[in-house]
């Protein structure tokens, strides 16, 4: 019985420590977010929901955000909270624009 209690306590501590490990890599979510947006743009091109002009503009905006992220990382070695909030806001706006452009009815012919 005592071994089971100790084992469950150890499992509880390991579970409680898990979110701290996921926070330790702060740059992964931004990179993942850029990849997700790029895949949505690619899917819109393949399906015909995005025309060439829309796709070109969206990819240009994505490259601009990625360049800004790169500059933020060069300036201080890491991204601070203000810069991260700025990048998140820009990714949110671009994601909404991708969604709008994919469903606005301007299809490739």
N, CA, C and O atoms as a GROMACS GRO file, in nm:
protein
  436
    1UNK      N    1   0.082  -0.119   0.000
    1UNK     CA    2   0.000   0.000   0.000
    1UNK      C    3   0.087   0.126   0.000
    1UNK      O    4   0.058   0.223  -0.069
    2UNK      N    5   0.195   0.121   0.079
    2UNK     CA    6   0.284   0.236   0.088
    2UNK      C    7   0.354   0.261  -0.046
    2UNK      O    8   0.374   0.375  -0.087
    3UNK      N    9   0.392   0.151  -0.113
    3UNK     CA   10   0.458   0.164  -0.243
    3UNK      C   11   0.363   0.229  -0.344
    3UNK      O   12   0.405   0.313  -0.424
    4UNK      N   13   0.238   0.191  -0.341
    4UNK     CA   14   0.139   0.248  -0.432
    4UNK      C   15   0.121   0.397  -0.406
    4UNK      O   16   0.111   0.475  -0.500
    5UNK      N   17   0.118   0.436  -0.280
    5UNK     CA   18   0.104   0.578  -0.245
    5UNK      C   19   0.225   0.657  -0.292
    5UNK      O   20   0.210   0.766  -0.348
    6UNK      N   21   0.343   0.603  -0.270
    6UNK     CA   22   0.465   0.672  -0.314
    6UNK      C   23   0.468   0.682  -0.467
    6UNK      O   24   0.507   0.785  -0.521
    7UNK      N   25   0.426   0.577  -0.535
    7UNK     CA   26   0.425   0.577  -0.680
    7UNK      C   27   0.325   0.682  -0.734
    7UNK      O   28   0.356   0.754  -0.828
    8UNK      N   29   0.208   0.688  -0.674
    8UNK     CA   30   0.109   0.786  -0.716
    8UNK      C   31   0.156   0.929  -0.688
    8UNK      O   32   0.130   1.019  -0.768
    9UNK      N   33   0.223   0.949  -0.576
    9UNK     CA   34   0.277   1.082  -0.547
    9UNK      C   35   0.383   1.122  -0.650
    9UNK      O   36   0.387   1.236  -0.695
   10UNK      N   37   0.468   1.027  -0.686
   10UNK     CA   38   0.570   1.053  -0.786
   10UNK      C   39   0.508   1.086  -0.921
   10UNK      O   40   0.556   1.174  -0.992
   11UNK      N   41   0.403   1.015  -0.956
   11UNK     CA   42   0.333   1.043  -1.080
   11UNK      C   43   0.268   1.181  -1.076
   11UNK      O   44   0.266   1.252  -1.176
   12UNK      N   45   0.215   1.217  -0.961
   12UNK     CA   46   0.155   1.350  -0.945
   12UNK      C   47   0.258   1.460  -0.962
   12UNK      O   48   0.231   1.561  -1.027
   13UNK      N   49   0.377   1.440  -0.903
   13UNK     CA   50   0.484   1.540  -0.919
   13UNK      C   51   0.530   1.548  -1.063
   13UNK      O   52   0.556   1.658  -1.114
   14UNK      N   53   0.540   1.435  -1.130
   14UNK     CA   54   0.583   1.435  -1.270
   14UNK      C   55   0.480   1.505  -1.358
   14UNK      O   56   0.517   1.578  -1.450
   15UNK      N   57   0.353   1.484  -1.330
   15UNK     CA   58   0.247   1.549  -1.406
   15UNK      C   59   0.246   1.699  -1.382
   15UNK      O   60   0.225   1.777  -1.474
   16UNK      N   61   0.270   1.739  -1.258
   16UNK     CA   62   0.273   1.881  -1.225
   16UNK      C   63   0.393   1.950  -1.289
   16UNK      O   64   0.385   2.068  -1.321
   17UNK      N   65   0.503   1.878  -1.309
   17UNK     CA   66   0.622   1.937  -1.368
   17UNK      C   67   0.613   1.944  -1.520
   17UNK      O   68   0.688   2.020  -1.582
   18UNK      N   69   0.525   1.869  -1.580
   18UNK     CA   70   0.517   1.865  -1.727
   18UNK      C   71   0.488   2.000  -1.790
   18UNK      O   72   0.556   2.033  -1.887
   19UNK      N   73   0.391   2.081  -1.743
   19UNK     CA   74   0.369   2.210  -1.807
   19UNK      C   75   0.491   2.301  -1.799
   19UNK      O   76   0.512   2.382  -1.890
   20UNK      N   77   0.571   2.290  -1.696
   20UNK     CA   78   0.692   2.372  -1.686
   20UNK      C   79   0.791   2.336  -1.796
   20UNK      O   80   0.864   2.422  -1.844
   21UNK      N   81   0.795   2.211  -1.836
   21UNK     CA   82   0.883   2.169  -1.943
   21UNK      C   83   0.836   2.227  -2.076
   21UNK      O   84   0.918   2.268  -2.158
   22UNK      N   85   0.706   2.232  -2.099
   22UNK     CA   86   0.656   2.285  -2.225
   22UNK      C   87   0.676   2.436  -2.235
   22UNK      O   88   0.684   2.488  -2.346
   23UNK      N   89   0.684   2.507  -2.124
   23UNK     CA   90   0.708   2.650  -2.124
   23UNK      C   91   0.856   2.680  -2.148
   23UNK      O   92   0.892   2.791  -2.186
   24UNK      N   93   0.943   2.581  -2.126
   24UNK     CA   94   1.086   2.603  -2.137
   24UNK      C   95   1.131   2.633  -2.280
   24UNK      O   96   1.239   2.688  -2.299
   25UNK      N   97   1.052   2.598  -2.380
   25UNK     CA   98   1.086   2.625  -2.520
   25UNK      C   99   0.993   2.732  -2.574
   25UNK      O  100   0.895   2.700  -2.641
   26UNK      N  101   1.021   2.861  -2.548
   26UNK     CA  102   0.927   2.966  -2.583
   26UNK      C  103   0.918   2.995  -2.733
   26UNK      O  104   0.820   3.056  -2.777
   27UNK      N  105   1.016   2.954  -2.812
   27UNK     CA  106   1.016   2.990  -2.954
   27UNK      C  107   0.942   2.889  -3.041
   27UNK      O  108   0.905   2.922  -3.154
   28UNK      N  109   0.919   2.769  -2.992
   28UNK     CA  110   0.855   2.666  -3.072
   28UNK      C  111   0.714   2.706  -3.116
   28UNK      O  112   0.680   2.684  -3.232
   29UNK      N  113   0.630   2.763  -3.029
   29UNK     CA  114   0.495   2.795  -3.074
   29UNK      C  115   0.491   2.898  -3.187
   29UNK      O  116   0.405   2.889  -3.274
   30UNK      N  117   0.581   2.996  -3.188
   30UNK     CA  118   0.581   3.094  -3.296
   30UNK      C  119   0.619   3.028  -3.428
   30UNK      O  120   0.557   3.055  -3.531
   31UNK      N  121   0.720   2.942  -3.426
   31UNK     CA  122   0.758   2.871  -3.547
   31UNK      C  123   0.646   2.779  -3.595
   31UNK      O  124   0.619   2.769  -3.714
   32UNK      N  125   0.583   2.714  -3.500
   32UNK     CA  126   0.473   2.624  -3.534
   32UNK      C  127   0.357   2.703  -3.592
   32UNK      O  128   0.290   2.658  -3.686
   33UNK      N  129   0.333   2.820  -3.538
   33UNK     CA  130   0.223   2.903  -3.587
   33UNK      C  131   0.248   2.946  -3.731
   33UNK      O  132   0.156   2.945  -3.813
   34UNK      N  133   0.371   2.983  -3.763
   34UNK     CA  134   0.406   3.022  -3.900
   34UNK      C  135   0.388   2.903  -3.995
   34UNK      O  136   0.340   2.920  -4.106
   35UNK      N  137   0.428   2.785  -3.951
   35UNK     CA  138   0.412   2.665  -4.035
   35UNK      C  139   0.264   2.633  -4.058
   35UNK      O  140   0.226   2.593  -4.167
   36UNK      N  141   0.183   2.651  -3.955
   36UNK     CA  142   0.040   2.624  -3.970
   36UNK      C  143  -0.024   2.721  -4.070
   36UNK      O  144  -0.105   2.681  -4.154
   37UNK      N  145   0.012   2.848  -4.061
   37UNK     CA  146  -0.043   2.947  -4.154
   37UNK      C  147   0.003   2.916  -4.296
   37UNK      O  148  -0.076   2.924  -4.390
   38UNK      N  149   0.131   2.881  -4.313
   38UNK     CA  150   0.182   2.847  -4.446
   38UNK      C  151   0.109   2.726  -4.503
   38UNK      O  152   0.076   2.723  -4.621
   39UNK      N  153   0.082   2.626  -4.419
   39UNK     CA  154   0.010   2.508  -4.469
   39UNK      C  155  -0.133   2.543  -4.507
   39UNK      O  156  -0.187   2.485  -4.602
   40UNK      N  157  -0.197   2.637  -4.435
   40UNK     CA  158  -0.332   2.680  -4.471
   40UNK      C  159  -0.331   2.755  -4.604
   40UNK      O  160  -0.423   2.740  -4.684
   41UNK      N  161  -0.228   2.834  -4.628
   41UNK     CA  162  -0.215   2.904  -4.755
   41UNK      C  163  -0.195   2.802  -4.868
   41UNK      O  164  -0.259   2.812  -4.972
   42UNK      N  165  -0.106   2.706  -4.846
   42UNK     CA  166  -0.082   2.602  -4.947
   42UNK      C  167  -0.209   2.524  -4.978
   42UNK      O  168  -0.238   2.493  -5.093
   43UNK      N  169  -0.285   2.492  -4.874
   43UNK     CA  170  -0.410   2.418  -4.894
   43UNK      C  171  -0.509   2.503  -4.973
   43UNK      O  172  -0.581   2.450  -5.058
   44UNK      N  173  -0.513   2.633  -4.946
   44UNK     CA  174  -0.602   2.722  -5.020
   44UNK      C  175  -0.564   2.733  -5.166
   44UNK      O  176  -0.651   2.745  -5.252
   45UNK      N  177  -0.435   2.730  -5.195
   45UNK     CA  178  -0.388   2.733  -5.334
   45UNK      C  179  -0.429   2.604  -5.404
   45UNK      O  180  -0.482   2.607  -5.515
   46UNK      N  181  -0.403   2.489  -5.338
   46UNK     CA  182  -0.436   2.360  -5.400
   46UNK      C  183  -0.586   2.346  -5.426
   46UNK      O  184  -0.626   2.294  -5.530
   47UNK      N  185  -0.668   2.392  -5.332
   47UNK     CA  186  -0.813   2.376  -5.348
   47UNK      C  187  -0.872   2.480  -5.442
   47UNK      O  188  -0.985   2.464  -5.490
   48UNK      N  189  -0.798   2.586  -5.469
   48UNK     CA  190  -0.849   2.691  -5.556
   48UNK      C  191  -0.924   2.799  -5.480
   48UNK      O  192  -0.979   2.890  -5.542
   49UNK      N  193  -0.929   2.792  -5.348
   49UNK     CA  194  -0.998   2.893  -5.269
   49UNK      C  195  -0.920   3.024  -5.260
   49UNK      O  196  -0.977   3.128  -5.230
   50UNK      N  197  -0.790   3.019  -5.287
   50UNK     CA  198  -0.708   3.140  -5.293
   50UNK      C  199  -0.660   3.160  -5.437
   50UNK      O  200  -0.608   3.067  -5.498
   51UNK      N  201  -0.678   3.281  -5.488
   51UNK     CA  202  -0.623   3.307  -5.620
   51UNK      C  203  -0.477   3.349  -5.604
   51UNK      O  204  -0.428   3.362  -5.492
   52UNK      N  205  -0.407   3.370  -5.716
   52UNK     CA  206  -0.264   3.400  -5.711
   52UNK      C  207  -0.233   3.527  -5.635
   52UNK      O  208  -0.138   3.532  -5.556
   53UNK      N  209  -0.312   3.629  -5.658
   53UNK     CA  210  -0.287   3.758  -5.592
   53UNK      C  211  -0.301   3.745  -5.441
   53UNK      O  212  -0.217   3.793  -5.366
   54UNK      N  213  -0.408   3.679  -5.398
   54UNK     CA  214  -0.430   3.661  -5.254
   54UNK      C  215  -0.316   3.580  -5.191
   54UNK      O  216  -0.264   3.615  -5.085
   55UNK      N  217  -0.280   3.470  -5.257
   55UNK     CA  218  -0.174   3.384  -5.204
   55UNK      C  219  -0.042   3.459  -5.197
   55UNK      O  220   0.032   3.446  -5.099
   56UNK      N  221  -0.011   3.536  -5.299
   56UNK     CA  222   0.114   3.612  -5.302
   56UNK      C  223   0.117   3.714  -5.188
   56UNK      O  224   0.219   3.729  -5.121
   57UNK      N  225   0.006   3.784  -5.167
   57UNK     CA  226   0.000   3.882  -5.059
   57UNK      C  227   0.012   3.816  -4.921
   57UNK      O  228   0.083   3.866  -4.834
   58UNK      N  229  -0.058   3.706  -4.902
   58UNK     CA  230  -0.053   3.637  -4.773
   58UNK      C  231   0.087   3.584  -4.742
   58UNK      O  232   0.134   3.595  -4.630
   59UNK      N  233   0.153   3.527  -4.844
   59UNK     CA  234   0.287   3.476  -4.822
   59UNK      C  235   0.385   3.590  -4.796
   59UNK      O  236   0.479   3.575  -4.718
   60UNK      N  237   0.364   3.703  -4.861
   60UNK     CA  238   0.449   3.820  -4.834
   60UNK      C  239   0.432   3.870  -4.692
   60UNK      O  240   0.530   3.906  -4.626
   61UNK      N  241   0.309   3.873  -4.643
   61UNK     CA  242   0.285   3.916  -4.505
   61UNK      C  243   0.347   3.817  -4.406
   61UNK      O  244   0.402   3.858  -4.304
   62UNK      N  245   0.338   3.688  -4.436
   62UNK     CA  246   0.398   3.587  -4.349
   62UNK      C  247   0.549   3.603  -4.345
   62UNK      O  248   0.609   3.596  -4.238
   63UNK      N  249   0.612   3.625  -4.460
   63UNK     CA  250   0.756   3.648  -4.464
   63UNK      C  251   0.793   3.773  -4.385
   63UNK      O  252   0.896   3.775  -4.317
   64UNK      N  253   0.711   3.876  -4.393
   64UNK     CA  254   0.737   3.998  -4.318
   64UNK      C  255   0.735   3.975  -4.168
   64UNK      O  256   0.820   4.027  -4.096
   65UNK      N  257   0.640   3.897  -4.120
   65UNK     CA  258   0.632   3.865  -3.978
   65UNK      C  259   0.753   3.782  -3.936
   65UNK      O  260   0.809   3.802  -3.829
   66UNK      N  261   0.792   3.687  -4.020
   66UNK     CA  262   0.907   3.604  -3.988
   66UNK      C  263   1.036   3.687  -3.984
   66UNK      O  264   1.122   3.663  -3.900
   67UNK      N  265   1.049   3.784  -4.074
   67UNK     CA  266   1.166   3.873  -4.072
   67UNK      C  267   1.166   3.959  -3.947
   67UNK      O  268   1.272   3.982  -3.888
   68UNK      N  269   1.049   4.006  -3.906
   68UNK     CA  270   1.039   4.085  -3.784
   68UNK      C  271   1.079   4.001  -3.662
   68UNK      O  272   1.149   4.049  -3.573
   69UNK      N  273   1.033   3.877  -3.659
   69UNK     CA  274   1.070   3.787  -3.550
   69UNK      C  275   1.222   3.767  -3.547
   69UNK      O  276   1.283   3.766  -3.440
   70UNK      N  277   1.282   3.751  -3.663
   70UNK     CA  278   1.427   3.735  -3.672
   70UNK      C  279   1.499   3.859  -3.619
   70UNK      O  280   1.597   3.847  -3.545
   71UNK      N  281   1.450   3.978  -3.655
   71UNK     CA  282   1.511   4.102  -3.606
   71UNK      C  283   1.496   4.114  -3.454
   71UNK      O  284   1.590   4.157  -3.386
   72UNK      N  285   1.381   4.076  -3.402
   72UNK     CA  286   1.361   4.078  -3.258
   72UNK      C  287   1.462   3.987  -3.188
   72UNK      O  288   1.518   4.023  -3.084
   73UNK      N  289   1.485   3.870  -3.244
   73UNK     CA  290   1.579   3.776  -3.183
   73UNK      C  291   1.723   3.828  -3.191
   73UNK      O  292   1.801   3.805  -3.099
   74UNK      N  293   1.759   3.897  -3.298
   74UNK     CA  294   1.894   3.951  -3.312
   74UNK      C  295   1.919   4.066  -3.216
   74UNK      O  296   2.030   4.084  -3.166
   75UNK      N  297   1.815   4.145  -3.192
   75UNK     CA  298   1.834   4.266  -3.113
   75UNK      C  299   1.872   4.238  -2.968
   75UNK      O  300   1.958   4.307  -2.913
   76UNK      N  301   1.812   4.139  -2.907
   76UNK     CA  302   1.840   4.114  -2.766
   76UNK      C  303   1.878   3.971  -2.735
   76UNK      O  304   1.900   3.937  -2.619
   77UNK      N  305   1.884   3.888  -2.834
   77UNK     CA  306   1.916   3.748  -2.810
   77UNK      C  307   1.794   3.662  -2.781
   77UNK      O  308   1.797   3.540  -2.796
   78UNK      N  309   1.687   3.727  -2.738
   78UNK     CA  310   1.562   3.655  -2.714
   78UNK      C  311   1.446   3.752  -2.730
   78UNK      O  312   1.466   3.874  -2.734
   79UNK      N  313   1.328   3.699  -2.739
   79UNK     CA  314   1.208   3.780  -2.759
   79UNK      C  315   1.148   3.812  -2.623
   79UNK      O  316   1.118   3.721  -2.545
   80UNK      N  317   1.130   3.942  -2.594
   80UNK     CA  318   1.068   3.977  -2.466
   80UNK      C  319   0.915   3.972  -2.479
   80UNK      O  320   0.862   3.944  -2.587
   81UNK      N  321   0.846   4.000  -2.370
   81UNK     CA  322   0.701   3.985  -2.367
   81UNK      C  323   0.631   4.084  -2.462
   81UNK      O  324   0.532   4.048  -2.526
   82UNK      N  325   0.682   4.206  -2.471
   82UNK     CA  326   0.622   4.305  -2.560
   82UNK      C  327   0.635   4.261  -2.707
   82UNK      O  328   0.540   4.271  -2.784
   83UNK      N  329   0.754   4.214  -2.743
   83UNK     CA  330   0.777   4.169  -2.880
   83UNK      C  331   0.694   4.045  -2.912
   83UNK      O  332   0.639   4.032  -3.021
   84UNK      N  333   0.685   3.955  -2.815
   84UNK     CA  334   0.605   3.834  -2.836
   84UNK      C  335   0.457   3.869  -2.856
   84UNK      O  336   0.390   3.812  -2.941
   85UNK      N  337   0.408   3.964  -2.776
   85UNK     CA  338   0.269   4.006  -2.790
   85UNK      C  339   0.246   4.069  -2.928
   85UNK      O  340   0.142   4.048  -2.990
   86UNK      N  341   0.343   4.147  -2.975
   86UNK     CA  342   0.334   4.207  -3.108
   86UNK      C  343   0.329   4.099  -3.216
   86UNK      O  344   0.247   4.107  -3.307
   87UNK      N  345   0.416   3.999  -3.205
   87UNK     CA  346   0.416   3.890  -3.304
   87UNK      C  347   0.287   3.810  -3.298
   87UNK      O  348   0.232   3.774  -3.403
   88UNK      N  349   0.238   3.782  -3.179
   88UNK     CA  350   0.112   3.708  -3.166
   88UNK      C  351  -0.003   3.785  -3.229
   88UNK      O  352  -0.088   3.727  -3.297
   89UNK      N  353  -0.006   3.916  -3.207
   89UNK     CA  354  -0.111   3.999  -3.266
   89UNK      C  355  -0.103   3.996  -3.419
   89UNK      O  356  -0.205   3.987  -3.487
   90UNK      N  357   0.018   4.003  -3.472
   90UNK     CA  358   0.036   3.998  -3.617
   90UNK      C  359  -0.004   3.862  -3.675
   90UNK      O  360  -0.067   3.855  -3.780
   91UNK      N  361   0.034   3.754  -3.605
   91UNK     CA  362  -0.006   3.620  -3.651
   91UNK      C  363  -0.158   3.604  -3.643
   91UNK      O  364  -0.217   3.541  -3.731
   92UNK      N  365  -0.221   3.659  -3.540
   92UNK     CA  366  -0.367   3.653  -3.531
   92UNK      C  367  -0.432   3.724  -3.649
   92UNK      O  368  -0.526   3.671  -3.709
   93UNK      N  369  -0.383   3.842  -3.681
   93UNK     CA  370  -0.439   3.920  -3.792
   93UNK      C  371  -0.420   3.846  -3.925
   93UNK      O  372  -0.510   3.842  -4.008
   94UNK      N  373  -0.301   3.788  -3.945
   94UNK     CA  374  -0.275   3.716  -4.069
   94UNK      C  375  -0.362   3.591  -4.077
   94UNK      O  376  -0.413   3.558  -4.185
   95UNK      N  377  -0.379   3.521  -3.967
   95UNK     CA  378  -0.462   3.402  -3.966
   95UNK      C  379  -0.607   3.438  -4.003
   95UNK      O  380  -0.671   3.365  -4.079
   96UNK      N  381  -0.657   3.548  -3.949
   96UNK     CA  382  -0.792   3.593  -3.982
   96UNK      C  383  -0.802   3.630  -4.130
   96UNK      O  384  -0.904   3.604  -4.194
   97UNK      N  385  -0.695   3.692  -4.185
   97UNK     CA  386  -0.696   3.728  -4.327
   97UNK      C  387  -0.694   3.605  -4.416
   97UNK      O  388  -0.761   3.602  -4.519
   98UNK      N  389  -0.619   3.504  -4.376
   98UNK     CA  390  -0.618   3.378  -4.452
   98UNK      C  391  -0.758   3.319  -4.453
   98UNK      O  392  -0.807   3.276  -4.558
   99UNK      N  393  -0.822   3.315  -4.338
   99UNK     CA  394  -0.958   3.260  -4.328
   99UNK      C  395  -1.054   3.340  -4.416
   99UNK      O  396  -1.136   3.282  -4.488
  100UNK      N  397  -1.045   3.473  -4.410
  100UNK     CA  398  -1.134   3.557  -4.491
  100UNK      C  399  -1.111   3.535  -4.640
  100UNK      O  400  -1.206   3.516  -4.716
  101UNK      N  401  -0.984   3.537  -4.681
  101UNK     CA  402  -0.954   3.523  -4.824
  101UNK      C  403  -0.992   3.386  -4.877
  101UNK      O  404  -1.029   3.373  -4.994
  102UNK      N  405  -0.982   3.283  -4.794
  102UNK     CA  406  -1.020   3.149  -4.840
  102UNK      C  407  -1.170   3.136  -4.859
  102UNK      O  408  -1.215   3.051  -4.936
  103UNK      N  409  -1.248   3.219  -4.790
  103UNK     CA  410  -1.394   3.204  -4.795
  103UNK      C  411  -1.466   3.323  -4.857
  103UNK      O  412  -1.587   3.338  -4.841
  104UNK      N  413  -1.392   3.409  -4.927
  104UNK     CA  414  -1.456   3.528  -4.983
  104UNK      C  415  -1.516   3.506  -5.121
  104UNK      O  416  -1.580   3.596  -5.176
  105UNK      N  417  -1.496   3.389  -5.178
  105UNK     CA  418  -1.559   3.360  -5.306
  105UNK      C  419  -1.474   3.394  -5.427
  105UNK      O  420  -1.515   3.366  -5.540
  106UNK      N  421  -1.356   3.453  -5.408
  106UNK     CA  422  -1.267   3.480  -5.519
  106UNK      C  423  -1.187   3.354  -5.549
  106UNK      O  424  -1.079   3.332  -5.495
  107UNK      N  425  -1.243   3.273  -5.635
  107UNK     CA  426  -1.181   3.145  -5.665
  107UNK      C  427  -1.096   3.155  -5.790
  107UNK      O  428  -1.117   3.240  -5.876
  108UNK      N  429  -1.000   3.065  -5.797
  108UNK     CA  430  -0.917   3.053  -5.916
  108UNK      C  431  -1.000   2.990  -6.026
  108UNK      O  432  -1.074   2.894  -6.001
  109UNK      N  433  -0.989   3.042  -6.146
  109UNK     CA  434  -1.066   2.984  -6.257
  109UNK      C  435  -0.975   2.917  -6.354
  109UNK      O  436  -1.021   2.863  -6.455
   0.00000   0.00000   0.00000
